[in-house]
Amino acid sequence: MIDRERLAHVQWRKSSRSGSGGTGGGDCVEVAALDGRCFVRDSKAPEGPVLALTADDWRALARAIGGRDG
């Protein structure tokens, strides 16, 4: 289970490419690390759902999104 109280105090990072311009209008996900897991949330809805991933799963997702999955 995700401890929202603890996640409220971690540093969330947003991509430097998620500026206010472009076709996405600044829409982006934010990522945080806590207790060996990676957490992902929608930057427009920080109180909304949070996806929790192991570090290995996060690396696999990042490779797949970046087109480097093998």
Secondary structure, 3 states (H helix, E strand, C coil): CCCHHHHCCCCCEECCCCCCCCCCCCCCEEEEEECCEEEEEECCCCCCCEEEEEHHHHHHHHHHHCCCCC
